[in-house]
């Protein structure tokens, strides 16, 4: 099996990782924040969390090429900054997913749940 040149592999990783995080940010910001006819106070709180998580994902993804192009990834090889930023972006999406899955900030039992 032919091997892929390390530079090409590096570029492909960044392109596909960026595409993944853009899709996750889209889901968190645009799909999770949809409102029903009468959003509850808990839904408005959840929407705030979704937007914060999206901002964290975007900041992390935006910092990855900065770290790579300035060669900080080489200088900070012990802490692996690209891996750290990707991990933080995944954790941010994970938090928004947990909120969407009613693990955190649920509506009270009698509240209108038309925004789910």
C-alpha positions as CSV (number, residue, x, y, z in Angstrom):
1,X,0.0,0.0,0.0
2,X,1.5,3.4,-1.0
3,X,2.1,5.8,1.9
4,X,0.8,9.4,1.8
5,X,3.4,12.1,2.0
6,X,3.5,13.6,5.6
7,X,2.8,17.1,4.3
8,X,-0.3,15.9,2.4
9,X,-1.4,13.9,5.4
10,X,-1.0,16.9,7.6
11,X,-3.1,19.1,5.2
12,X,-5.8,16.5,4.8
13,X,-6.1,16.1,8.6
14,X,-6.6,19.9,9.0
15,X,-9.1,20.1,6.2
16,X,-11.3,17.2,7.3
17,X,-11.0,18.2,11.0
18,X,-12.0,21.7,10.2
19,X,-15.0,20.4,8.2
20,X,-16.0,18.3,11.1
21,X,-15.9,21.1,13.6
22,X,-17.7,23.5,11.3
23,X,-20.5,20.9,11.0
24,X,-20.6,20.4,14.8
25,X,-20.7,24.2,15.3
26,X,-23.5,24.5,12.8
27,X,-25.5,21.8,14.6
28,X,-24.9,23.4,18.0
29,X,-25.7,27.0,16.9
30,X,-28.5,26.6,14.3
31,X,-30.2,23.3,15.0
32,X,-30.1,23.1,18.8
33,X,-31.3,26.7,19.3
34,X,-34.6,26.5,17.3
35,X,-37.4,27.9,19.3
36,X,-41.0,26.8,19.6
37,X,-44.0,29.0,20.0
38,X,-43.4,29.8,23.6
39,X,-39.9,29.1,24.7
40,X,-39.4,28.3,28.4
41,X,-36.9,30.1,30.6
42,X,-34.9,26.8,30.6
43,X,-34.8,26.8,26.8
44,X,-33.5,30.3,26.7
45,X,-30.8,29.2,29.1
46,X,-30.0,26.2,27.0
47,X,-29.7,28.4,23.9
48,X,-27.2,30.6,25.7
49,X,-25.1,27.5,26.5
50,X,-25.3,26.3,22.9
51,X,-24.0,29.7,21.7
52,X,-21.2,29.7,24.2
53,X,-20.2,26.2,23.2
54,X,-20.3,27.2,19.5
55,X,-18.0,30.2,20.3
56,X,-15.6,27.9,22.1
57,X,-15.5,25.5,19.1
58,X,-14.9,28.3,16.7
59,X,-12.1,29.9,18.8
60,X,-10.4,26.5,19.1
61,X,-10.6,25.7,15.4
62,X,-9.4,29.2,14.5
63,X,-6.4,28.9,16.8
64,X,-5.3,25.6,15.2
65,X,-3.9,27.1,12.0
66,X,-2.4,30.0,14.0
67,X,-0.5,27.5,16.2
68,X,0.5,25.5,13.2
69,X,1.6,28.4,11.0
70,X,3.6,30.1,13.7
71,X,5.3,26.7,14.5
72,X,4.1,26.9,18.1
73,X,3.1,23.2,17.7
74,X,6.8,22.4,17.3
75,X,7.9,24.6,20.2
76,X,5.1,23.4,22.5
77,X,5.4,19.7,21.4
78,X,5.1,18.5,25.0
79,X,1.6,19.8,25.4
80,X,0.6,19.0,21.8
81,X,-1.4,22.2,21.2
82,X,-3.3,21.0,18.1
83,X,-4.5,17.9,19.9
84,X,-5.4,20.1,22.9
85,X,-7.4,22.5,20.9
86,X,-9.2,19.7,19.0
87,X,-10.0,18.1,22.3
88,X,-11.4,21.3,23.8
89,X,-13.6,21.8,20.7
90,X,-15.0,18.3,21.1
91,X,-15.6,18.9,24.8
92,X,-17.5,22.0,23.9
93,X,-19.7,20.1,21.5
94,X,-20.1,17.3,24.0
95,X,-21.5,19.8,26.5
96,X,-24.0,21.2,24.1
97,X,-25.0,17.6,23.2
98,X,-25.5,16.8,26.9
99,X,-27.7,19.9,27.3
100,X,-29.7,19.0,24.2
101,X,-30.2,15.5,25.5
102,X,-31.9,16.9,28.6
103,X,-29.0,16.0,30.9
104,X,-28.6,19.6,32.0
105,X,-31.1,22.5,32.2
106,X,-34.3,20.5,31.7
107,X,-37.7,22.1,31.5
108,X,-39.9,21.6,34.5
109,X,-42.3,18.7,34.1
110,X,-45.3,20.9,33.2
111,X,-43.5,23.3,30.9
112,X,-44.2,23.6,27.2
113,X,-41.7,21.4,25.3
114,X,-42.6,22.4,21.7
115,X,-39.0,23.5,21.0
116,X,-37.4,20.1,21.2
